[in-house]
Amino acid sequence: MSGSGDWYRWEGDDLVVAVRVQPRAGRDRIDGPHGGRLKVRITAPPVDGKANAHLVRFLAKTFGVAKGAVAVEAGATGRDKRLRIHGPKTLPAEAAIGPK
């Protein structure tokens, strides 16, 4: 991905992020950039779409947007995903994402 980081880019008001998800973690958290992706730990298991739904809720809360503003664009069945966050209100420090 192009932009200030190799794992994210801005497309207008949208932030497109390459994410590596670790399900069944002890707590929800963003670890930061790792290996060309943003590493995110979530407590949900990778069963029946629960991890994706939990990831969307967690990132929506973290970036200060509604759940509908976060979409999984690629990688719905794997740990490596591409997400689009429409109009993020906050940029968490641990994500190390620069402004538009």
C-alpha positions as CSV (number, residue, x, y, z in Angstrom):
1,M,0.0,0.0,0.0
2,S,1.2,3.5,-0.7
3,G,1.1,6.5,1.6
4,S,3.0,7.4,4.7
5,G,3.1,3.7,5.8
6,D,3.4,0.7,3.6
7,W,0.4,-0.8,5.3
8,Y,-2.1,2.1,5.0
9,R,-3.2,4.8,2.6
10,W,-5.6,7.6,2.5
11,E,-8.2,7.7,-0.3
12,G,-10.0,11.0,0.2
13,D,-11.6,10.8,3.6
14,D,-11.2,7.0,3.7
15,L,-8.4,5.2,5.5
16,V,-7.5,1.9,3.9
17,V,-5.5,-0.4,6.2
18,A,-3.8,-3.7,5.8
19,V,-4.3,-5.6,9.0
20,R,-3.0,-8.9,10.6
21,V,-5.6,-10.2,13.1
22,Q,-4.8,-12.4,16.0
23,P,-8.1,-13.9,17.3
24,R,-8.6,-15.4,20.8
25,A,-6.3,-12.8,22.4
26,G,-6.4,-12.0,26.1
27,R,-7.8,-8.5,25.3
28,D,-8.6,-6.3,22.3
29,R,-5.7,-4.0,21.3
30,I,-3.7,-2.6,18.5
31,D,0.0,-3.7,18.7
32,G,1.1,-1.3,15.9
33,P,2.8,-1.8,12.6
34,H,4.4,-5.2,12.1
35,G,5.6,-6.9,8.9
36,G,3.9,-4.5,6.5
37,R,0.5,-4.7,8.3
38,L,-1.2,-3.3,11.4
39,K,-1.3,-6.0,14.0
40,V,-4.6,-6.2,15.9
41,R,-5.5,-8.6,18.7
42,I,-9.1,-9.4,19.4
43,T,-10.8,-11.7,21.9
44,A,-13.3,-13.2,19.5
45,P,-12.8,-16.7,18.1
46,P,-12.4,-17.1,14.3
47,V,-15.8,-18.9,14.0
48,D,-18.9,-18.1,11.9
49,G,-17.8,-14.5,11.2
50,K,-17.5,-13.6,14.9
51,A,-14.0,-12.4,14.6
52,N,-14.8,-10.1,11.6
53,A,-17.8,-8.7,13.4
54,H,-15.8,-8.1,16.6
55,L,-12.9,-6.6,14.6
56,V,-15.3,-4.1,12.9
57,R,-16.8,-3.1,16.3
58,F,-13.4,-2.7,17.9
59,L,-12.0,-0.6,15.1
60,A,-15.1,1.5,14.8
61,K,-14.8,2.3,18.5
62,T,-11.1,2.9,18.3
63,F,-11.3,5.2,15.2
64,G,-14.4,7.0,16.5
65,V,-16.8,6.0,13.7
66,A,-20.0,4.0,13.4
67,K,-19.8,0.3,12.7
68,G,-21.2,0.9,9.2
69,A,-18.1,3.1,8.4
70,V,-15.8,0.1,8.7
71,A,-15.8,-2.5,5.9
72,V,-13.7,-5.6,5.3
73,E,-12.7,-5.2,1.7
74,A,-10.5,-8.3,1.4
75,G,-9.4,-11.3,3.5
76,A,-12.7,-12.0,5.2
77,T,-11.7,-15.7,5.8
78,G,-8.1,-15.2,6.7
79,R,-5.9,-13.4,9.3
80,D,-4.6,-10.9,6.7
81,K,-7.3,-8.4,5.8
82,R,-7.8,-5.0,4.1
83,L,-10.2,-2.7,5.8
84,R,-11.7,0.7,4.8
85,I,-12.6,3.1,7.5
86,H,-14.7,6.0,6.3
87,G,-13.9,9.4,7.9
88,P,-12.0,8.3,11.0
89,K,-12.5,10.8,13.8
90,T,-9.5,9.7,15.9
91,L,-6.1,8.1,14.9
92,P,-4.9,5.9,17.8
93,A,-1.3,6.6,18.7
94,E,-0.4,2.9,18.7
95,A,-1.5,2.6,15.1
96,A,1.1,5.2,14.1
97,I,-1.0,6.5,11.2
98,G,-0.2,9.9,9.9
99,P,-2.8,12.5,8.9
100,K,-4.1,12.8,5.4
